[in-house]
Amino acid sequence: MKNVGEAREAPVGAPQEELAAVVRSDRSTRNRVARSILDHGPSTVAELAGRLGLTQAAVRRHLDALVVDDVVEAREQRVYGARTRGRPAKVFALTDCGRDAFDQSYDKLAADALRWIAEREGGPEAVAAFARARIAAQAGAYRKAIERVDPDERAEALARALSVDGYAATARSAPLPHQGEQLCQHHCPVAHVAEQFPQLCEAETEIFAELLGTHVQRLATIAHGDGVCTTFIPKISKSDHQSHHASASTAGRNPA
């Protein structure tokens, strides 16, 4: 990631070496704060302090600098399910500028290519077919990861496999744990392109359902301005798993 933020002021008359050390320390810490938000999604000051081993005052100081530099922004924490009493906590999320600092991609080239496909090869359906073929090509590694674990560990296995491909994914219990889990992707390498071509998100959701053997529901996406791509995975019964296992011989087919 590019270095973000300016250093705090050093004492007047401080030696040049001391000033340079202050600059390096602040930049390194701010990079850690931004990286933690990338890996874990929108975070409160307390969460960042706990993960990074810093005081909340230090985290606030670095966040203030990152906000000024348009690397992070403050948001009201989104609540899925029943809202608890009290004012929602403030969380800090990466801006588009902040994500760009981590991701040197060829967004314009990709968007231009998909636009060409849409115009020359059959419109939105052609883009959807490309999106399905693209995610199907990635799905082989995800399928192997899922097949190696027990049914109740599949979401976590998929999250680990997605993280290898740069999605910084995690799996956690849904607000009502007996209902299922949430797969959270804290980073999306193609978010800017997906803003223009939602077929990429739709194809990804389809392949998740196929891999996990159950209908899944996309609750939020980075491409639509949310801090995290969140997919709800309902709890699967034993009979559902047996049915999915029986049809595993066709699971590798391209969903297109």
C-alpha positions as CSV (number, residue, x, y, z in Angstrom):
1,M,0.0,0.0,0.0
2,K,1.1,3.6,-0.6
3,N,2.1,5.5,2.5
4,V,-0.8,7.6,3.8
5,G,-1.0,10.5,6.1
6,E,1.4,13.1,7.2
7,A,3.6,12.8,10.3
8,R,2.9,14.5,13.6
9,E,5.0,17.6,14.3
10,A,8.4,16.9,15.8
11,P,9.7,19.2,18.6
12,V,11.3,22.4,17.3
13,G,15.0,22.0,16.7
14,A,14.8,18.2,16.7
15,P,17.7,16.5,14.9
16,Q,16.9,15.5,11.3
17,E,17.3,11.8,12.2
18,E,14.7,12.1,14.9
19,L,12.2,13.8,12.6
20,A,12.7,11.1,10.0
21,A,12.0,8.5,12.6
22,V,8.8,10.2,13.6
23,V,7.7,10.4,10.0
24,R,8.4,6.7,9.4
25,S,6.7,5.6,12.6
26,D,3.5,7.6,11.9
27,R,3.2,6.4,8.3
28,S,3.8,2.8,9.3
29,T,1.1,3.0,12.0
30,R,-1.4,4.7,9.7
31,N,-0.8,2.0,7.1
32,R,-1.5,-0.6,9.8
33,V,-4.7,1.1,10.8
34,A,-5.9,1.3,7.2
35,R,-4.9,-2.3,6.5
36,S,-6.8,-3.5,9.6
37,I,-9.9,-1.8,8.2
38,L,-9.3,-3.5,4.8
39,D,-8.9,-6.9,6.4
40,H,-11.8,-6.7,8.9
41,G,-14.2,-4.2,7.4
42,P,-15.6,-1.0,8.9
43,S,-14.3,-0.9,12.5
44,T,-14.8,1.1,15.7
45,V,-12.0,2.9,17.5
46,A,-12.2,0.3,20.2
47,E,-11.9,-2.6,17.7
48,L,-8.9,-1.1,16.0
49,A,-7.2,-0.4,19.3
50,G,-7.7,-4.0,20.4
51,R,-6.4,-5.5,17.2
52,L,-3.4,-3.2,16.8
53,G,-2.4,-3.0,20.5
54,L,-2.7,0.8,20.5
55,T,-4.6,3.2,22.8
56,Q,-7.9,4.5,21.6
57,A,-6.5,8.0,21.8
58,A,-3.6,7.0,19.4
59,V,-6.1,5.3,17.0
60,R,-8.3,8.4,16.9
61,R,-5.3,10.6,16.1
62,H,-4.3,8.4,13.2
63,L,-7.9,8.1,12.0
64,D,-8.2,11.9,12.0
65,A,-5.2,12.1,9.7
66,L,-6.6,9.3,7.4
67,V,-9.9,11.1,7.2
68,V,-8.2,14.3,6.2
69,D,-6.3,12.4,3.5
70,D,-9.6,10.8,2.2
71,V,-8.3,7.3,3.0
72,V,-11.1,6.5,5.6
73,E,-14.5,8.0,6.4
74,A,-16.7,7.8,9.4
75,R,-20.1,6.0,9.1
76,E,-22.9,4.9,11.2
77,Q,-22.6,1.2,11.9
78,R,-25.0,-0.9,9.9
79,V,-27.1,-3.3,11.9
80,Y,-28.5,-6.5,10.4
81,G,-31.5,-8.0,12.2
82,A,-33.0,-6.6,15.4
83,R,-31.6,-3.2,16.4
84,T,-30.5,-2.9,20.0
85,R,-31.2,0.2,22.1
86,G,-28.9,3.1,22.0
87,R,-27.2,5.1,19.3
88,P,-25.3,2.9,16.8
89,A,-21.5,3.0,17.1
90,K,-19.5,5.1,14.7
91,V,-17.3,3.0,12.5
92,F,-14.5,3.9,10.1
93,A,-14.4,2.5,6.5
94,L,-12.1,2.8,3.6
95,T,-13.0,5.3,0.9
96,D,-12.5,4.5,-2.8
97,C,-9.3,6.4,-2.5
98,G,-8.2,4.3,0.4
99,R,-9.0,1.1,-1.5
100,D,-7.0,2.3,-4.5
101,A,-4.0,2.7,-2.3
102,F,-4.0,-1.1,-1.8
103,D,-5.2,-2.2,-5.2
104,Q,-3.3,-1.2,-8.3
105,S,-5.7,-2.6,-10.8
106,Y,-6.7,-2.1,-14.4
107,D,-10.3,-1.1,-13.7
108,K,-10.7,1.1,-16.8
109,L,-9.4,-1.5,-19.1
110,A,-11.7,-4.2,-17.6
111,A,-14.7,-1.9,-17.8
112,D,-13.9,-1.0,-21.4
113,A,-13.6,-4.7,-22.3
114,L,-16.9,-5.6,-20.7
115,R,-18.6,-2.6,-22.4
116,W,-17.2,-3.8,-25.7
117,I,-18.6,-7.3,-25.0
118,A,-22.0,-5.9,-24.2
119,E,-22.1,-3.7,-27.4
120,R,-20.7,-6.3,-29.8
121,E,-21.5,-9.7,-28.4
122,G,-25.1,-9.6,-27.1
123,G,-25.7,-7.0,-24.5
124,P,-26.1,-7.7,-20.7
125,E,-26.5,-11.4,-21.2
126,A,-23.1,-11.6,-22.9
127,V,-21.6,-9.9,-19.9
128,A,-23.4,-12.3,-17.5
129,A,-22.1,-15.3,-19.5
130,F,-18.6,-13.9,-19.2
131,A,-19.0,-13.3,-15.4
132,R,-20.2,-16.8,-14.9
133,A,-17.3,-18.3,-16.9
134,R,-14.8,-16.1,-14.9
135,I,-16.0,-17.1,-11.5
136,A,-16.4,-20.8,-12.6
137,A,-12.7,-20.7,-13.5
138,Q,-11.8,-19.6,-10.0
139,A,-14.3,-22.0,-8.3
140,G,-12.1,-25.1,-8.7
141,A,-9.9,-24.1,-5.7
142,Y,-12.9,-23.1,-3.7
143,R,-14.6,-26.4,-4.3
144,K,-11.5,-28.4,-3.2
145,A,-11.3,-26.3,0.0
146,I,-15.0,-27.0,0.8
147,E,-14.9,-30.7,0.0
148,R,-12.0,-31.2,2.6
149,V,-14.1,-30.1,5.6
150,D,-17.3,-31.0,7.4
151,P,-20.5,-29.4,6.4
152,D,-20.6,-26.9,9.3
153,E,-17.1,-25.7,8.4
154,R,-17.8,-25.0,4.7
155,A,-18.4,-21.2,5.1
156,E,-15.1,-20.8,6.9
157,A,-13.3,-22.9,4.3
158,L,-14.7,-20.8,1.5
159,A,-13.7,-17.6,3.3
160,R,-10.1,-18.8,3.6
161,A,-10.0,-19.8,-0.1
162,L,-11.4,-16.4,-1.1
163,S,-8.8,-14.6,1.0
164,V,-6.1,-16.3,-1.0
165,D,-7.6,-14.5,-4.1
166,G,-7.5,-11.1,-2.3
167,Y,-11.0,-10.9,-0.9
168,A,-10.0,-10.6,2.8
169,A,-13.0,-12.8,3.7
170,T,-14.2,-14.1,7.0
171,A,-17.2,-16.2,8.2
172,R,-19.2,-15.5,11.3
173,S,-22.5,-16.4,12.9
174,A,-25.5,-14.4,11.7
175,P,-27.2,-12.1,14.2
176,L,-29.4,-15.1,15.0
177,P,-26.9,-17.9,15.0
178,H,-29.5,-20.7,14.7
179,Q,-30.5,-19.3,11.3
180,G,-27.0,-19.5,9.7
181,E,-23.8,-17.6,9.0
182,Q,-22.6,-14.6,7.2
183,L,-19.7,-14.7,4.7
184,C,-18.0,-11.3,4.7
185,Q,-15.6,-10.1,2.0
186,H,-13.8,-7.0,3.3
187,H,-12.1,-6.3,0.0
188,C,-13.2,-6.7,-3.7
189,P,-10.5,-6.5,-6.3
190,V,-13.1,-5.7,-9.0
191,A,-15.4,-3.4,-7.0
192,H,-15.1,-0.4,-9.4
193,V,-15.9,-2.6,-12.4
194,A,-18.8,-4.3,-10.5
195,E,-20.4,-0.8,-9.9
196,Q,-21.0,-0.7,-13.7
197,F,-21.5,-4.4,-14.3
198,P,-23.5,-6.0,-11.4
199,Q,-23.4,-9.3,-13.3
200,L,-20.0,-9.9,-11.6
201,C,-21.7,-9.9,-8.2
202,E,-24.6,-11.9,-9.4
203,A,-22.4,-14.6,-10.8
204,E,-20.4,-14.8,-7.6
205,T,-23.6,-15.2,-5.6
206,E,-24.7,-18.0,-7.9
207,I,-21.4,-19.9,-7.5
208,F,-21.5,-19.5,-3.7
209,A,-24.9,-21.2,-3.7
210,E,-23.7,-24.0,-5.9
211,L,-20.6,-24.6,-3.8
212,L,-22.4,-24.5,-0.5
213,G,-25.4,-26.5,-1.7
214,T,-28.0,-24.0,-0.5
215,H,-29.7,-20.8,-1.5
216,V,-27.7,-17.8,-0.3
217,Q,-28.7,-14.2,0.0
218,R,-26.5,-11.2,-0.8
219,L,-27.2,-8.6,1.9
220,A,-24.6,-5.9,0.9
221,T,-21.9,-5.3,-1.6
222,I,-18.9,-2.9,-1.7
223,A,-19.8,-2.2,-5.3
224,H,-23.1,-0.6,-4.1
225,G,-21.4,1.5,-1.5
226,D,-21.4,-0.8,1.5
227,G,-18.3,-1.3,3.6
228,V,-18.3,-5.1,3.2
229,C,-19.8,-7.6,0.8
230,T,-22.1,-9.7,3.0
231,T,-23.7,-13.0,2.0
232,F,-26.2,-14.8,4.3
233,I,-25.8,-18.6,4.3
234,P,-28.8,-20.4,6.0
235,K,-28.1,-23.3,8.2
236,I,-28.2,-26.5,6.1
237,S,-30.0,-29.6,7.4
238,K,-28.4,-33.1,7.2
239,S,-30.9,-34.1,4.5
240,D,-30.0,-31.1,2.4
241,H,-26.3,-31.9,2.7
242,Q,-26.9,-35.5,1.7
243,S,-28.8,-34.3,-1.4
244,H,-26.0,-32.0,-2.3
245,H,-23.4,-34.7,-1.8
246,A,-25.3,-37.0,-4.1
247,S,-25.2,-34.5,-6.9
248,A,-21.6,-33.6,-6.4
249,S,-20.6,-35.3,-9.7
250,T,-22.2,-32.4,-11.6
251,A,-21.0,-29.7,-9.3
252,G,-18.1,-28.7,-11.4
253,R,-20.1,-27.7,-14.5
254,N,-20.0,-24.1,-15.7
255,P,-23.2,-22.5,-14.3
256,A,-23.5,-20.6,-17.6
